[in-house]
């Protein structure tokens, strides 16, 4: 089974003057060729190590599966302590592949696997209420931080560590803490080795938002009974398509996706809306938002020129947001691309009863399945936006499985990297994020941040006149 991309409604032939022409694509032959070459060269040079993850993790998968079998009956819940990609990816995969009310099911209906919780923020209420909800001595806490200096994650870890040691002692606590981190550098690997915690390694050349197919995402998925080998197989399937058609953008879906967005950006389409018509794919929008925003939102290009590029990702859900956002998309500014995520075959079917056949405004629904209703609403929304001259495209999974989800995750990662090449930026750094981190460190008096603290102290004071 293979996902497909339909980009007819990005083209002038379908939506009129706002659309893209084939001539426009032909004029970009040189940037396209340069981007194609860069993708190949950077991969060969080890600068896109995430592209090799479908092929080099057989032993990692074996180790993870073995660890899950060893631990799953010892715990009631698997708890992720992480932020950014370390949280968004596991949530997206869990929502996509497991029962939507997974944690509410009795254990036997979860296949004997523990519940999953993802704690990705430092709102003090959340952690306190979490400890009021579960027995922490029956949880396995997965601390995910490549550097081991992520303030949010490491603060959670220190709280959990203290709590477990108070209840179980150091030896008892040790079994309930799992670290996912870099092999050599950073605080967390040092702590894991010193304390004797079990740990798995994030490949050093793989950045956080591209790490879902490393132990960052594979471990939480495996603890929920998800076929992680299938995820990697799906990624390999998409990679095979990319490699076979690395120089033909019309046959390379991720490259075409990126190219169309790049062209749209040049005409002011600086918002990318992700709108799944399946609850299972709802959190793919959240994961995509980080990937697209953090990778492509850059002030400087690779030559140091100020460019201030990037698209703002917006998440929506069909059919829910037909009743909250589509009015804007259909009649508001021409500044958006809408990407529909569809599913050919849902995993369940439910039929609407023929209850009010005497009421024309309800009777037409009798005997219709919700499967047909949501698909029809997707097609109708697509038609309405196309009629209004709004750029839109559709990505469709034949069915949501580990393999097709692996294809989709890898699709977006390749598309993001390719868009970075077209924009002539570094898609793998995040200097804007680092500035906020450094300011936090300075405000707390972290050693080595004296200059940043002095810079902040010298900033203009706020005027009380403008606080009301």
C-alpha positions in Angstrom: 0.0 0.0 0.0 1.3 3.4 -1.0 0.2 6.9 -0.1 -0.5 9.2 -2.9 -0.4 13.0 -3.5 -2.9 14.9 -5.7 -1.8 18.4 -6.5 -4.2 19.3 -9.3 -5.7 22.1 -7.2 -2.4 23.9 -6.8 -2.4 24.5 -10.6 -3.7 27.4 -12.6 -5.7 25.0 -14.8 -7.9 24.2 -11.7 -8.0 27.3 -9.6 -7.3 30.1 -12.0 -4.9 33.1 -11.5 -3.7 32.1 -8.1 -2.5 28.8 -9.4 0.9 27.5 -10.5 1.7 26.8 -14.2 4.0 24.1 -15.6 5.9 26.9 -17.2 6.6 28.3 -13.7 8.0 24.9 -12.7 10.2 24.7 -15.9 11.7 28.1 -15.1 13.0 26.7 -11.9 15.0 24.0 -13.6 18.3 25.2 -12.2 17.2 25.6 -8.5 15.6 22.2 -8.8 18.7 20.6 -10.2 20.8 22.2 -7.5 18.4 21.0 -4.8 18.4 17.5 -6.2 22.2 17.4 -6.1 22.4 18.8 -2.6 20.1 16.2 -1.3 22.3 13.4 -2.7 25.6 15.0 -1.8 24.6 15.9 1.8 23.2 12.4 2.4 26.5 10.8 1.1 28.4 13.2 3.4 26.4 12.1 6.4 24.6 15.4 6.8 21.2 13.8 6.5 21.7 10.8 8.8 18.0 10.6 9.5 17.6 9.3 5.9 19.5 6.1 6.8 17.4 5.2 9.8 15.1 2.8 7.9 18.2 0.6 7.2 20.6 0.7 10.1 18.5 0.0 13.2 17.9 -3.8 13.1 19.8 -4.3 16.4 18.2 -1.3 17.9 14.7 -2.6 17.1 15.6 -6.0 18.5 16.9 -4.4 21.7 13.8 -2.2 22.1 11.4 -5.1 21.6 13.4 -7.2 24.1 13.3 -4.5 26.7 9.6 -4.0 26.2 8.9 -7.7 26.8 11.1 -7.5 29.9 9.4 -4.4 31.4 5.8 -4.2 30.2 4.3 -6.4 32.8 6.2 -4.6 35.6 4.5 -1.3 35.0 1.0 0.2 34.5 2.1 3.3 32.5 4.9 4.4 30.2 5.6 8.1 30.7 7.5 10.3 28.3 9.4 13.2 29.7 10.3 15.2 26.7 9.5 18.3 24.7 9.3 19.3 21.0 9.9 16.3 18.7 10.4 14.1 21.7 6.8 14.5 22.6 5.0 15.4 19.4 6.2 12.4 17.5 5.2 9.8 20.1 1.8 11.4 20.4 1.2 11.5 16.7 2.2 7.8 16.2 0.1 6.7 19.2 -3.0 8.6 18.1 -2.6 7.3 14.5 -2.1 3.6 15.2 -3.8 2.7 18.5 -7.4 3.0 19.8 -8.3 6.7 20.3 -9.3 5.9 23.9 -6.3 3.6 24.5 -5.6 4.6 28.1 -9.3 4.1 29.0 -9.3 0.5 27.8 -8.7 -2.4 30.2 -5.2 -3.8 30.0 -6.3 -7.0 28.2 -7.8 -4.8 25.4 -4.5 -3.0 25.2 -2.8 -6.3 24.4 -1.2 -6.3 27.8 0.7 -3.1 27.2 0.9 -0.2 29.6 -0.8 3.1 29.3 1.0 6.0 27.6 1.4 9.5 29.1 3.4 12.3 27.5 4.4 15.1 29.8 5.8 17.9 27.6 5.4 21.1 29.6 6.4 22.6 33.0 3.0 24.0 34.0 3.2 23.1 37.7 -0.4 22.0 37.9 0.1 19.3 35.3 2.8 17.3 37.0 1.2 17.6 40.4 -2.2 16.4 39.0 -0.4 13.6 37.2 1.0 12.3 40.4 -2.5 12.4 41.9 -3.7 10.3 39.0 -1.2 7.4 38.8 1.0 5.4 41.1 4.5 6.6 40.1 6.0 3.4 41.5 4.2 1.6 38.7 5.4 3.9 35.9 8.5 3.7 33.7 9.7 7.2 33.1 11.5 7.8 29.7 13.6 10.9 29.9 14.4 12.1 26.4 17.0 14.7 25.9 19.9 14.6 23.5 21.9 17.2 25.3 20.7 16.5 28.8 20.4 20.2 29.4 16.8 20.7 28.2 15.5 22.7 31.1 11.9 21.5 30.9 12.7 17.8 30.6 15.6 17.7 33.0 13.6 19.6 35.7 10.8 17.0 35.3 13.4 14.2 35.6 14.9 15.6 38.8 11.5 15.8 40.4 10.6 12.2 39.3 14.0 10.9 40.4 13.6 12.4 43.9 10.0 11.1 44.2 11.0 7.6 43.2 14.0 7.5 45.4 12.0 8.7 48.4 9.4 5.9 47.8 11.7 3.1 46.5 15.3 3.9 47.4 18.0 4.4 44.7 18.0 0.8 43.6 14.2 0.6 43.3 14.1 3.9 41.5 16.8 2.9 39.0 14.6 0.3 37.3 11.9 2.9 36.6 14.0 5.5 34.8 14.9 5.1 31.2 17.1 7.6 29.3 17.2 8.3 25.6 20.1 10.5 24.8 23.4 11.1 22.9 26.0 8.4 23.2 28.9 10.6 24.4 28.1 14.3 25.0 25.7 16.0 27.4 24.5 15.6 31.0 22.0 12.8 30.5 24.4 10.1 29.3 26.7 11.1 32.2 23.9 10.8 34.7 22.6 7.5 33.2 26.0 5.8 33.4 26.7 7.1 36.9 23.3 6.1 38.3 23.1 2.8 36.4 20.0 3.7 34.4 19.0 1.8 31.3 19.6 4.0 28.2 19.1 4.0 24.4 21.1 6.2 22.0 19.9 9.0 19.7 22.3 9.0 16.7 24.5 12.1 17.1 23.8 13.4 13.6 20.0 13.2 13.9 18.3 16.4 15.1 15.3 16.4 17.5 12.6 17.1 15.0 13.9 14.4 12.6 14.2 11.8 15.4 10.8 10.1 15.5 12.2 7.0 13.7 15.1 6.7 16.3 14.6 5.3 19.8 13.0 8.7 20.6 9.8 7.6 18.9 10.4 3.8 18.5 10.5 3.1 22.3 7.2 4.8 23.2 5.5 3.1 20.2 6.8 -0.3 21.1 5.6 0.1 24.7 2.1 0.6 23.2 2.3 -2.5 21.1 2.9 -0.7 17.8 4.9 -2.5 15.1 8.0 -0.3 15.0 9.6 -2.5 12.3 6.6 -1.7 10.1 7.2 2.0 10.7 10.7 1.7 9.4 9.6 -0.5 6.5 7.2 2.3 5.4 9.9 4.9 5.6 12.2 2.7 3.5 9.4 2.4 0.9 9.1 6.2 0.6 12.9 6.5 0.5 13.0 4.0 -2.4 10.6 6.2 -4.4 12.7 9.3 -3.6 15.9 7.6 -4.7 14.4 6.1 -7.9 13.1 9.5 -9.0 15.7 11.8 -7.4 16.0 13.9 -10.6 12.3 13.9 -11.6 10.2 16.2 -9.5 7.0 15.0 -11.1 7.5 11.5 -9.8 9.0 12.4 -6.5 6.1 13.3 -4.1 8.1 14.9 -1.3 10.2 17.0 -3.7 7.0 18.2 -5.5 5.3 19.0 -2.3 8.3 21.2 -1.3 8.5 22.8 -4.7 4.9 23.7 -4.8 5.1 25.3 -1.3 8.3 27.1 -2.3 6.6 28.6 -5.4 3.6 29.5 -3.3 5.8 31.3 -0.7 7.2 33.5 -3.5 3.7 34.7 -4.2 2.8 35.4 -0.6 1.3 32.1 0.5 3.0 32.1 3.8 0.5 29.9 5.7 0.4 26.1 5.4 -2.7 24.6 6.8 -2.7 20.8 7.6 -6.2 19.4 7.7 -6.6 15.7 8.3 -10.0 14.1 7.7 -9.3 11.4 10.2 -9.0 11.6 14.0 -6.2 9.1 13.8 -4.1 11.7 11.9 -5.0 14.6 14.1 -1.7 14.9 15.9 0.3 14.6 12.6 -0.6 18.3 12.2 1.1 19.1 15.5 4.2 17.1 14.7 4.3 18.7 11.2 4.0 22.2 12.6 7.3 21.8 14.5 9.1 20.2 11.6 8.0 22.8 9.1 8.2 25.9 11.3 11.5 25.2 13.1 13.2 24.0 10.0 12.2 26.6 7.5 11.6 29.8 9.6 15.0 31.5 9.2 16.3 35.0 9.2 19.5 34.2 7.2 20.2 32.1 4.2 23.4 30.0 4.1 25.4 32.9 2.7 24.5 35.1 5.7 22.0 37.3 3.8 18.9 38.4 5.7 15.9 36.6 4.0 13.3 36.1 6.8 11.7 33.1 5.1 9.3 30.4 6.2 5.6 29.4 6.3 3.4 29.5 9.4 1.9 26.0 9.9 -1.7 25.9 11.0 -3.5 22.8 12.2 -7.1 22.1 11.4 -9.3 18.9 11.6 -12.0 17.8 9.2 -14.8 17.9 9.5 -14.6 19.7 12.8 -13.0 22.9 11.5 -15.3 23.2 8.5 -17.4 24.9 11.2 -14.6 27.2 12.6 -11.9 27.9 10.0 -13.0 27.1 6.5 -14.9 30.4 6.1 -11.5 32.2 6.4 -9.8 29.8 4.0 -12.5 30.2 1.4 -13.0 34.0 1.5 -10.1 35.5 3.4 -6.7 36.5 2.2 -5.0 34.5 -0.6 -2.1 33.7 1.8 -2.7 30.0 2.4 -2.1 26.5 1.1 -4.5 23.9 2.5 -3.2 20.3 2.7 -5.9 17.7 3.2 -4.9 14.4 4.7 -7.3 11.7 3.7 -7.8 8.0 4.3 -9.3 5.6 1.7 -10.2 2.9 4.2 -11.1 3.6 7.8 -10.6 0.8 10.3 -14.3 0.9 11.4 -17.7 1.4 9.8 -20.8 2.9 11.4 -24.1 3.5 9.6 -26.6 6.3 10.3 -30.1 4.8 11.0 -33.1 5.7 8.8 -34.8 7.5 11.6 -36.3 10.7 10.1 -37.0 9.8 6.5 -40.0 12.2 6.5 -37.7 15.1 7.1 -35.8 16.0 3.9 -33.1 17.8 5.7 -32.3 14.7 7.8 -33.8 11.9 5.7 -31.0 11.9 3.1 -28.6 10.8 5.8 -30.5 7.6 6.6 -28.5 4.5 5.6 -25.3 6.5 4.9 -22.2 5.5 6.7 -20.0 8.0 8.6 -17.2 6.7 6.4 -19.0 8.1 3.3 -20.1 11.2 5.2 -16.6 12.3 6.2 -15.2 11.5 2.8 -17.9 13.4 1.1 -17.4 16.4 3.3 -13.7 16.3 2.5 -14.4 16.2 -1.2 -17.0 19.0 -0.8 -14.6 21.3 1.1 -11.9 20.6 -1.5 -14.4 21.6 -4.2 -15.5 24.8 -2.4 -11.9 25.9 -1.9 -11.0 25.1 -5.5 -14.0 27.0 -6.8 -12.8 30.0 -4.7 -9.4 29.8 -6.3 -7.6 28.7 -3.2 -4.5 26.5 -3.4 -5.0 23.1 -2.0 -3.7 19.5 -2.3 -4.5 16.1 -0.9 -2.3 13.4 0.6 -4.2 10.1 1.0 -3.2 7.0 2.9 -4.9 3.8 1.6 -5.3 2.8 5.3 -3.5 4.0 8.5 -1.0 1.2 9.2 2.5 1.3 10.6 3.8 1.1 7.0 1.7 3.9 5.6 2.4 6.1 8.6 6.1 5.4 8.2 5.8 6.6 4.6 4.0 9.8 5.7 6.5 10.7 8.4 9.4 10.2 6.0 7.6 12.1 3.2 7.3 15.2 5.4 11.0 14.9 6.6 12.3 14.7 3.0 9.9 17.5 1.8 11.2 19.7 4.6 14.8 19.2 3.8 14.1 19.8 0.1 12.3 23.0 0.8 15.3 24.1 2.8 17.5 23.6 -0.2 15.2 25.5 -2.5 15.1 28.4 0.1 18.9 28.2 0.4 18.8 27.9 4.2 20.0 25.5 6.8 16.9 23.5 7.6 18.6 21.7 10.5 19.5 24.5 12.9 17.2 26.6 15.2 19.0 29.8 16.3 15.7 31.5 17.1 14.9 28.8 19.6 18.4 29.0 21.1 18.0 32.7 21.9 15.0 32.0 24.1 16.8 29.1 25.8 19.9 31.3 26.5 17.7 34.0 27.9 16.1 31.5 30.3 19.5 30.3 31.4 20.7 33.9 32.0 17.6 34.8 34.1 18.2 31.8 36.4 21.9 32.6 36.7 23.3 29.6 35.0 27.1 29.7 34.9 28.5 31.0 31.6 25.6 33.2 30.7 26.7 36.4 32.4 27.0 38.3 29.2 23.5 37.4 28.2 22.2 38.5 31.6 24.0 41.9 31.2 22.5 42.3 27.8 19.0 41.6 29.1 19.5 44.0 32.1 20.4 46.7 29.6 17.2 46.3 27.6 14.7 49.2 27.8 12.4 48.9 30.7 8.7 48.5 30.1 6.5 51.6 30.5 3.7 51.3 33.0 1.7 53.5 30.8 1.1 50.6 28.5 0.1 48.1 31.1 -3.7 48.4 31.8 
